Amino acid sequence: MDNADRTNQLTRLEQIYLERGPLLDDINQVAPWHAIYRRRTLELLSVFLTPSTRLLDLAAGTGIFSRALSDRVGSLTLVDALSTMLDKARANFEAAGLLRTEHKIRFLQHDLTSDSDDDDQLYDLVILTQALNFIAAPEKLFRYVARHLAPAGVFYFDIDTAFRWAVIEALSLRVGNALHIAEEKRDIERRIVGAEYFFYDRFDIEQALEAAGLTVSKVRGLCYVSPFVHVFNASADFLVREQLDSRAATFLDPKALSELQRLDRIFEHKLPPEVAGWMSFESRRVRNE
């Protein structure tokens, strides 16, 4: 993706988030697949948190993840390419009473695919959630992380899998787009969110990390069954309760959602991560022996 394409991508994303920004937190609370994904992600991140942890949230969006973690770390920096998203994140933190003087929180606007870098800090935990699929080539982003990751730090990130979206598109009778996703690793028709959406397999990720001086220490599959409940709603729906299909809305019941989450966890130990809804990676700096 050249500079013009990247500019167009950011413009599309800004338009989408201007329209749907207020719903971003709702979809993580209402859509059952996102609710389970969020619970599991926060559970996995919790093991890296200490009162002194320096946390960097990349492509932070509304800050939904770092907001949940902010009281358990020593400092927090949120980075996003879109000023509109940072404004929304700041407003969310303020509304939650989290912008206290004794708690160090920064909001930085930065395009992670650019060559510039004005941040001179190191971080113990760097997270990138629900964002890598928007980036055509992750190499520059991974180099950015390598520059800012503390020697013993952890880089945690995830990606939507091609398998998940190929199946959802095929079951939605858009087999042509499913083939594009499977064969070309790209949502040609922009059905998923309305912007360019790219897919990477495990080898792609490991190769790009290695080139940046990082190495994978753990790969997991997250959510093996729940993402396919999404088939009851159009791919690009940013959902509120009123828009959730009645079959998907069954899982608004806590007991039903808990059972669905339990089903996901069973397959987490039995199936490869490539066929999950998301693949998550834990990465560290390569040690020079």
LINZI-V215754 format. One record per pair of residues at least 24 apart in sequence whose C-alpha atoms are under 10 Angstrom apart, sorted by sequence separation. I is the first residue (numbers start at 1). J is the second residue. D is the distance in Angstrom with one decimal. If there is no record, write none. Layout:
I J D
I J D
This chain:
41 65 8.7
42 66 9.5
45 69 8.7
49 73 6.2
50 74 7.5
51 75 8.7
61 85 5.2
62 86 6.9
83 107 9.5
85 109 9.3
113 137 8.2
122 146 9.6
123 147 9.7
124 148 8.8
125 149 7.3
126 150 9.5
161 185 9.5
162 186 8.4
168 192 9.9
48 73 9.6
49 74 9.1
60 85 8.0
61 86 6.7
62 87 8.4
63 88 8.3
64 89 8.0
67 92 8.3
68 93 10.0
83 108 8.7
84 109 9.7
113 138 7.6
115 140 7.4
119 144 9.8
122 147 7.7
123 148 6.0
124 149 6.3
125 150 8.2
132 157 8.0
133 158 9.1
134 159 9.7
162 187 9.3
226 251 9.7
38 64 9.3
42 68 8.1
46 72 8.7
59 85 9.1
60 86 7.8
61 87 9.5
62 88 5.7
63 89 5.1
67 93 6.7
82 108 9.7
83 109 6.2
112 138 9.0
113 139 8.2
114 140 7.2
115 141 9.4
121 147 9.0
122 148 4.5
123 149 5.2
124 150 5.4
131 157 8.7
132 158 7.2
133 159 6.2
165 191 9.8
38 65 8.0
42 69 8.0
59 86 9.4
61 88 7.9
62 89 4.2
63 90 8.2
66 93 9.6
71 98 8.0
75 102 9.7
76 103 8.3
77 104 8.2
78 105 7.7
79 106 8.5
80 107 8.2
81 108 8.5
82 109 6.6
83 110 8.9
112 139 9.9
113 140 5.4
114 141 8.3
117 144 7.8
120 147 8.8
121 148 6.3
122 149 5.5
123 150 5.3
124 151 8.2
125 152 9.3
126 153 7.8
127 154 8.5
128 155 8.1
129 156 8.1
130 157 8.2
131 158 7.9
132 159 6.0
133 160 6.8
165 192 8.1
61 89 6.7
62 90 8.0
63 91 9.9
64 92 8.6
70 98 7.8
74 102 9.7
75 103 6.6
76 104 6.2
77 105 5.7
78 106 6.1
79 107 6.1
80 108 6.7
81 109 5.3
82 110 7.8
112 140 7.0
113 141 5.7
115 143 9.7
116 144 9.3
119 147 9.6
120 148 7.6
121 149 8.7
122 150 5.3
123 151 9.1
124 152 7.0
125 153 5.6
126 154 6.3
127 155 5.9
128 156 6.5
129 157 5.5
130 158 6.5
131 159 7.3
132 160 8.3
133 161 9.0
60 89 7.9
62 91 8.9
63 92 7.7
64 93 9.4
67 96 8.6
70 99 10.0
74 103 7.2
75 104 4.8
76 105 4.8
77 106 4.6
78 107 4.9
79 108 4.8
80 109 5.2
81 110 4.7
82 111 8.1
112 141 5.3
113 142 9.3
115 144 8.7
119 148 8.2
121 150 9.0
122 151 8.9
123 152 9.4
124 153 4.2
125 154 5.0
126 155 4.7
127 156 4.8
128 157 4.6
129 158 5.6
130 159 6.4
131 160 8.9
62 92 7.2
63 93 7.9
73 103 9.0
74 104 7.2
75 105 6.0
76 106 6.4
77 107 5.9
78 108 6.1
79 109 5.7
80 110 5.7
81 111 4.4
111 141 9.0
112 142 8.9
113 143 9.6
114 144 9.3
117 147 9.5
123 153 6.7
124 154 6.3
125 155 5.9
126 156 6.1
127 157 5.6
128 158 6.8
129 159 7.5
130 160 7.3
62 93 9.1
67 98 8.1
73 104 9.4
74 105 9.3
75 106 8.4
76 107 8.7
77 108 7.3
78 109 8.4
79 110 6.2
80 111 6.8
81 112 7.2
112 143 9.5
113 144 8.7
122 153 8.9
123 154 8.6
124 155 8.4
125 156 7.4
126 157 8.2
127 158 8.8
128 159 9.1
129 160 9.7
226 257 9.1
71 103 8.2
78 110 9.8
79 111 8.4
80 112 8.0
81 113 9.3
112 144 7.2
123 155 9.3
70 103 8.5
79 112 8.6
81 114 10.0
112 145 9.3
70 104 9.4
165 199 9.6
226 260 6.5
70 105 8.5
225 260 7.6
226 261 7.4
25 61 9.7
28 64 8.6
162 198 8.6
163 199 9.5
224 260 9.9
225 261 8.6
24 61 8.5
25 62 7.3
160 197 9.5
161 198 9.5
162 199 5.8
223 260 9.3
224 261 9.4
226 263 8.4
227 264 9.6
24 62 7.3
25 63 9.0
160 198 9.0
161 199 6.6
162 200 7.5
163 201 9.9
223 261 7.7
225 263 7.2
226 264 6.9
23 62 10.0
24 63 10.0
25 64 6.6
159 198 9.5
160 199 7.2
161 200 7.4
162 201 8.0
223 262 9.8
224 263 8.1
225 264 5.7
21 61 8.8
22 62 8.9
24 64 8.7
25 65 9.9
159 199 7.7
160 200 8.6
161 201 7.7
223 263 8.7
224 264 5.2
225 265 9.4
21 62 7.8
159 200 7.8
161 202 9.8
194 235 9.4
195 236 9.8
223 264 5.1
224 265 8.0
159 201 9.3
192 234 8.5
193 235 7.2
194 236 6.7
222 264 7.6
223 265 7.3
224 266 9.0
225 267 8.3
191 234 8.5
192 235 5.0
193 236 4.6
194 237 9.8
221 264 9.5
222 265 8.1
223 266 9.8
224 267 6.4
225 268 10.0
17 61 9.1
77 121 9.8
191 235 6.1
192 236 4.8
193 237 7.8
221 265 9.5
223 267 8.2
224 268 7.0
17 62 9.9
190 235 9.6
191 236 6.0
192 237 8.4
193 238 8.6
222 267 9.1
223 268 7.3
77 123 9.2
159 205 9.8
190 236 8.6
191 237 9.6
221 267 8.8
222 268 6.6
60 107 9.4
76 123 9.1
221 268 6.0
224 271 8.4
60 108 9.9
75 123 9.2
220 268 7.6
221 269 8.7
224 272 9.7
56 105 9.9
76 125 9.7
77 126 9.5
78 127 9.9
79 128 10.0
220 269 9.1
221 270 9.9
224 273 8.7
227 276 8.4
228 277 8.2
54 104 9.5
55 105 9.5
56 106 9.5
57 107 9.7
58 108 9.6
59 109 9.4
76 126 10.0
136 186 9.2
221 271 8.0
223 273 9.4
224 274 9.8
225 275 9.9
226 276 9.5
227 277 5.7
59 110 8.8
220 271 9.9
221 272 6.8
222 273 7.3
224 275 7.0
225 276 7.8
226 277 8.0
227 278 8.9
58 110 9.3
59 111 8.6
73 125 9.8
133 185 10.0
220 272 8.1
221 273 3.8
222 274 9.6
223 275 9.3
224 276 4.4
225 277 7.7
58 111 9.8
59 112 8.1
133 186 9.1
219 272 9.6
220 273 5.5
221 274 6.8
222 275 9.3
223 276 5.7
224 277 5.6
58 112 8.2
133 187 9.9
219 273 7.2
220 274 8.8
221 275 7.4
222 276 5.7
223 277 5.3
224 278 8.3
219 274 9.7
221 276 5.1
222 277 6.0
223 278 6.7
220 276 8.7
221 277 7.2
222 278 5.1
223 279 9.0
171 228 9.4
221 278 5.9
222 279 6.0
220 278 8.4
221 279 4.7
222 280 7.0
134 193 9.6
155 214 9.0
164 223 9.9
168 227 8.6
172 231 6.6
220 279 5.7
221 280 6.3
136 196 8.3
154 214 10.0
155 215 9.7
156 216 9.8
161 221 9.4
164 224 8.7
168 228 6.5
171 231 7.0
172 232 8.6
219 279 6.9
220 280 5.2
221 281 9.1
66 127 8.8
134 195 7.7
135 196 8.2
136 197 7.9
137 198 8.7
155 216 9.2
158 219 9.4
164 225 9.6
167 228 8.1
168 229 9.0
170 231 9.5
171 232 9.6
172 233 9.2
219 280 5.7
220 281 6.6
65 127 9.1
134 196 6.3
135 197 7.5
136 198 6.1
137 199 9.9
138 200 9.6
154 216 9.9
155 217 9.8
156 218 9.4
157 219 9.9
158 220 9.2
159 221 9.9
160 222 9.6
165 227 9.1
168 230 7.4
169 231 7.9
172 234 8.2
218 280 8.1
219 281 4.7
220 282 8.8
21 84 8.9
65 128 9.6
133 196 8.3
134 197 5.1
135 198 6.7
136 199 8.6
137 200 9.4
142 205 9.6
146 209 8.9
154 217 9.3
156 219 9.9
158 221 9.4
159 222 9.9
164 227 7.3
165 228 8.9
168 231 5.6
172 235 8.8
218 281 5.7
219 282 6.5
21 85 7.6
65 129 8.2
133 197 5.3
134 198 6.2
135 199 9.1
136 200 9.7
145 209 9.7
158 222 9.1
164 228 7.5
167 231 9.0
168 232 9.4
217 281 7.6
218 282 5.0
219 283 9.0
17 82 9.3
56 121 9.8
132 197 8.9
133 198 4.8
134 199 8.9
143 208 9.1
147 212 9.1
149 214 9.7
165 230 9.8
168 233 10.0
169 234 9.4
216 281 6.8
217 282 5.5
218 283 7.0
18 84 7.4
22 88 8.4
56 122 8.9
131 197 9.6
132 198 8.1
133 199 5.9
138 204 9.4
139 205 9.1
142 208 7.3
143 209 8.1
146 212 6.4
147 213 9.4
165 231 9.7
168 234 9.5
169 235 7.9
215 281 9.9
216 282 5.9
217 283 5.4
218 284 9.7
14 81 9.4
17 84 8.1
18 85 8.5
21 88 7.9
25 92 10.0
54 121 9.3
55 122 9.2
56 123 6.3
60 127 8.7
132 199 8.6
133 200 7.9
137 204 9.7
138 205 8.1
141 208 9.6
142 209 6.2
143 210 9.8
145 212 8.5
146 213 6.6
168 235 8.0
215 282 8.6
216 283 4.3
217 284 6.8
13 81 9.9
14 82 6.8
17 85 7.6
54 122 7.7
55 123 5.9
56 124 8.1
57 125 8.5
58 126 7.2
59 127 8.9
60 128 7.5
61 129 9.5
132 200 9.1
137 205 9.9
139 207 9.2
140 208 9.1
141 209 9.6
142 210 9.2
143 211 8.2
144 212 8.5
145 213 9.7
146 214 6.7
215 283 5.4
216 284 6.6
217 285 9.8
13 82 8.5
14 83 9.0
54 123 4.9
55 124 6.3
56 125 6.3
57 126 6.0
58 127 6.1
59 128 6.5
60 129 7.8
61 130 9.4
139 208 5.5
140 209 10.0
142 211 8.6
143 212 4.8
145 214 8.9
214 283 6.4
215 284 5.5
216 285 8.9
14 84 7.5
53 123 7.6
54 124 5.2
55 125 5.0
56 126 4.7
57 127 5.1
58 128 5.1
59 129 7.7
60 130 9.2
61 131 8.9
138 208 6.9
139 209 7.3
142 212 5.8
143 213 7.6
165 235 8.8
214 284 5.5
215 285 6.2
216 286 9.2
10 81 7.8
11 82 9.2
14 85 8.3
53 124 5.8
54 125 6.4
55 126 5.9
56 127 6.3
57 128 6.3
58 129 7.9
59 130 8.6
60 131 8.5
137 208 8.7
138 209 8.6
139 210 9.5
140 211 9.9
141 212 9.0
142 213 8.6
143 214 8.6
202 273 9.0
213 284 8.7
214 285 4.5
215 286 5.8
10 82 7.7
52 124 9.0
53 125 7.0
54 126 8.5
55 127 7.8
56 128 8.7
57 129 8.4
59 131 6.4
139 211 7.5
140 212 8.1
142 214 7.9
202 274 7.6
213 285 6.1
214 286 5.1
215 287 9.1
58 131 8.5
59 132 8.7
139 212 6.9
201 274 7.4
212 285 8.9
213 286 5.6
214 287 8.9
50 124 9.8
58 132 9.8
138 212 9.9
200 274 9.9
209 283 8.2
212 286 9.3
213 287 8.9
49 124 9.0
206 281 9.6
209 284 9.3
210 285 9.3
213 288 10.0
48 124 8.6
49 125 8.1
205 281 9.1
209 285 9.3
210 286 8.1
48 125 7.2
202 279 8.6
206 283 9.4
209 286 9.7
201 279 9.2
200 279 9.9
202 281 9.4
45 125 9.0
45 127 8.8
58 141 9.5
58 145 9.2
41 129 8.8
56 145 9.5
38 129 9.7
56 148 9.0
56 149 9.2
55 149 10.0
54 149 9.9
54 150 9.3
55 153 9.9
54 153 9.4
55 154 9.9
56 155 9.3
57 156 9.9
58 157 9.5
53 153 9.5
10 111 9.2
6 111 9.7
48 153 9.2
48 154 8.0
6 113 8.5
6 114 9.7
48 156 9.8
3 113 9.5
164 274 8.9
3 114 9.1
45 156 7.9
163 274 7.1
164 275 6.8
1 113 10.0
44 156 9.3
161 273 8.8
162 274 8.2
163 275 5.7
164 276 6.7
165 277 8.1
161 274 6.5
162 275 8.4
163 276 7.6
164 277 5.2
160 274 9.6
161 275 7.2
162 276 9.4
163 277 7.6
164 278 8.0
41 156 9.7
161 276 6.9
162 277 8.6
163 278 9.5
41 157 9.7
160 276 8.6
161 277 5.8
162 278 9.2
41 158 9.3
160 277 6.1
161 278 5.5
159 277 8.6
160 278 4.5
161 279 6.6
159 278 5.4
160 279 6.6
158 278 6.4
159 279 5.4
160 280 9.0
13 134 9.0
158 279 5.4
159 280 6.6
157 279 8.5
158 280 4.1
159 281 8.7
157 280 5.7
158 281 6.0
10 134 9.3
156 280 7.2
157 281 5.4
158 282 8.9
9 134 8.2
156 281 5.7
157 282 6.8
9 135 9.0
155 281 7.9
156 282 4.7
157 283 8.4
9 136 9.7
154 281 9.9
155 282 5.7
156 283 6.4
6 134 9.9
154 282 6.5
155 283 4.9
156 284 9.0
6 135 8.5
154 283 5.8
155 284 6.1
6 136 8.4
153 283 8.7
154 284 5.2
155 285 8.7
5 136 9.5
153 284 6.3
154 285 8.0
152 284 7.3
153 285 7.5
151 284 8.1
152 285 7.5
1 135 8.6
2 136 9.3
150 284 9.1
151 285 6.6
1 136 5.8
149 284 8.0
150 285 8.2
151 286 9.0
152 287 9.6
1 137 7.4
149 285 7.4
151 287 8.5
146 283 9.9
146 284 8.5
147 285 9.6
145 284 9.8
146 285 6.8
145 285 9.5
146 286 9.4
130 278 9.0
129 280 8.9
128 280 9.9
128 281 10.0
127 282 9.5
126 282 9.9
126 283 9.6
125 284 9.9
16 193 8.1
16 194 7.4
15 194 9.8
16 195 8.2
13 193 8.8
15 195 9.7
12 193 9.9
13 194 8.1
14 195 9.9
41 222 8.3
12 194 7.7
13 195 6.4
40 222 7.5
12 195 6.0
13 196 9.0
40 223 8.6
11 195 9.3
12 196 8.6
38 222 9.9
10 195 8.8
37 222 6.8
9 195 6.6
10 196 9.8
36 222 9.0
37 223 6.4
8 195 9.3
9 196 6.7
36 223 7.4
8 196 9.6
9 197 9.7
34 223 9.2
37 226 8.7
6 196 9.7
33 223 7.5
36 226 7.7
37 227 8.8
5 196 9.8
33 224 9.7
35 226 9.6
36 227 9.2
33 225 8.5
34 226 8.5
33 226 4.9
34 227 7.8
32 226 6.9
33 227 4.9
31 226 9.7
32 227 8.1
33 228 7.9
31 227 9.4
33 229 7.0
34 230 9.6
32 229 7.7
33 230 7.2
31 229 8.9
32 230 8.5
31 230 8.1
31 233 9.9
31 238 9.0
30 238 10.0
31 239 6.7
30 239 7.1
31 240 8.0
27 237 9.1
28 238 9.7
29 239 9.5
30 240 6.5
31 241 8.2
27 238 6.2
28 239 8.9
29 240 8.9
30 241 6.4
26 238 8.3
27 239 5.2
28 240 9.8
29 241 9.6
31 243 9.9
32 244 9.7
25 238 9.8
26 239 7.0
27 240 6.5
30 243 10.0
31 244 7.4
24 238 7.1
25 239 9.8
26 240 6.2
27 241 8.9
30 244 8.2
31 245 9.9
23 238 6.4
24 239 8.5
25 240 9.7
26 241 8.5
33 248 9.3
22 238 9.8
23 239 7.0
24 240 9.5
32 248 7.3
20 237 9.7
21 238 9.3
23 240 7.1
27 244 9.8
31 248 7.8
32 249 8.0
35 252 9.7
20 238 6.9
30 248 9.8
31 249 8.1
32 250 9.1
33 251 9.3
20 239 9.5
30 249 8.5
32 251 6.1
31 251 8.5
32 252 6.9
30 251 9.2
31 252 8.2
32 253 9.8
36 257 7.9
40 261 9.0
30 252 7.1
35 257 8.7
36 258 8.6
39 261 9.3
29 252 9.5
32 256 9.7
33 257 9.1
36 260 8.4
37 261 8.9
32 257 6.8
36 261 6.1
40 265 9.3
32 258 10.0
35 261 9.4
36 262 9.7
33 260 9.1
37 264 9.7
32 260 8.7
33 261 8.9
36 264 8.8
32 261 9.2
44 280 9.7
45 282 9.9
41 280 8.7
37 277 8.9
37 278 8.3
33 277 8.9
